[in-house]
Amino acid sequence: MKVLVATGATQGSRGSDSNGCIEGELVWMLEPCPYSRWAPYGDCGCGRSFSGMNSLQSTTTARVCDVPGLTRDYYEQALRACFDARGWCVCCQARPVPELVHELITLATILEEGTVVERRLDRLTVRRVPAAKKRRGKERG
């Protein structure tokens, strides 16, 4: 199943980049708060970051990854465990877990595996690696 996972790839391309997640952990998107909607590049990063389901940290970049053996049921269990670890009750969740998981799977399905994305509120954008960085990487490897 194709999903979004935390990645350090392309980190540093923007001054607002941050990554406290574990490389490859499943991520989800918190509903942006009113302040983040008003100032997406402001102090609150909830509208520009992904939340790690395991580390409970955030990152501004995610990668599309095909995770063999991952089922929708396991994905929902992982998100529920994340909410439990945060101490959130069912009432604290903006939308039901199955709805969130469906949205995450749908987003990952339409993107090519390995694609790195960033987030601005309710929109995902493909993160481009600058040409100079691509050349340097090819010269090394």
C-alpha positions in Angstrom: 0.0 0.0 0.0 1.3 3.4 -0.9 1.4 5.8 2.1 3.1 9.0 3.2 6.1 8.6 5.5 8.5 11.1 7.2 11.6 12.0 5.3 14.6 14.2 5.6 14.9 14.5 1.8 15.0 18.1 0.6 15.1 19.4 4.2 16.7 22.8 4.3 15.2 23.9 0.9 13.0 26.3 2.9 13.8 28.4 5.9 10.7 27.0 7.6 11.8 23.3 7.3 11.9 21.1 10.3 12.2 17.4 11.0 11.8 15.7 14.3 10.3 12.5 12.9 11.9 9.1 12.5 12.9 8.5 8.8 10.2 6.3 7.2 7.5 6.5 10.0 3.9 6.9 8.9 2.7 10.5 9.0 -0.7 12.2 9.1 -1.9 15.8 8.8 -3.4 17.7 11.8 -6.2 20.0 10.9 -4.7 23.6 10.6 -5.6 25.9 13.5 -7.1 29.3 12.8 -3.8 31.1 13.4 -2.0 28.7 11.0 -4.7 29.4 8.4 -4.2 33.1 8.8 -0.4 32.9 8.8 0.8 29.6 7.3 4.5 30.6 7.7 4.0 32.0 11.2 5.0 30.5 14.6 2.5 27.7 14.5 3.6 24.9 12.1 0.4 22.8 12.2 -0.7 24.0 8.7 2.7 23.2 7.1 3.8 20.0 8.8 3.1 16.3 8.9 2.8 14.5 12.3 4.7 11.3 12.9 2.5 8.5 14.2 5.3 6.9 16.2 7.6 9.8 17.3 4.7 12.2 17.9 7.0 14.8 16.3 6.6 16.8 13.1 8.3 17.2 9.7 7.7 19.6 6.8 8.5 16.9 4.2 6.9 13.5 3.5 7.7 10.9 0.9 5.4 8.5 -0.9 6.4 4.9 0.0 5.0 1.6 -0.9 4.9 -0.4 2.4 4.4 -4.1 1.6 1.9 -5.9 3.9 0.4 -2.7 5.3 -3.4 -3.0 5.3 -6.0 -0.3 5.8 -6.9 -1.9 9.2 -3.3 -1.8 10.4 -3.0 1.8 9.2 -6.2 2.8 11.2 -4.8 1.0 14.2 -1.5 2.9 13.9 -3.4 6.2 13.8 -5.6 5.3 16.7 -2.5 4.3 18.7 -1.0 7.7 17.9 -4.1 9.5 19.2 -4.1 7.3 22.3 -0.4 8.2 22.9 -1.3 11.9 22.7 -4.0 11.3 25.2 -6.8 12.4 22.8 -10.3 11.1 23.3 -12.6 10.4 20.4 -14.2 13.9 20.9 -10.7 15.6 20.4 -10.4 14.2 16.9 -11.6 16.5 14.1 -12.6 13.7 11.8 -13.1 9.9 12.3 -9.9 7.8 11.9 -11.3 5.8 8.9 -12.0 9.1 7.1 -8.4 10.4 7.8 -6.8 7.1 6.6 -8.9 7.1 3.5 -7.7 10.6 2.6 -4.1 9.7 3.3 -4.3 6.6 1.1 -6.0 8.6 -1.7 -3.3 11.2 -1.6 -0.5 8.7 -1.7 -2.2 6.7 -4.5 -2.2 9.5 -7.0 1.5 10.3 -6.5 4.5 8.3 -7.8 6.5 6.3 -5.3 9.5 8.3 -4.0 7.8 11.6 -4.5 8.7 14.1 -1.8 5.9 16.5 -0.8 5.4 19.6 1.4 2.2 20.9 2.8 0.6 24.3 2.9 -2.7 24.1 4.8 -5.0 21.8 2.8 -2.7 21.5 -0.2 0.3 19.1 -1.0 3.0 20.3 -3.4 5.7 18.2 -4.9 9.1 19.2 -3.5 11.6 19.7 -6.3 15.3 19.1 -5.7 17.4 22.0 -7.1 19.4 21.0 -10.2 22.7 21.8 -8.5 21.9 19.3 -5.7 20.9 16.7 -8.3 24.2 17.1 -10.1 26.3 16.9 -6.9 24.5 13.7 -5.9 25.1 12.1 -9.2 28.8 13.0 -9.2 29.3 11.3 -5.8 27.4 8.2 -6.5 
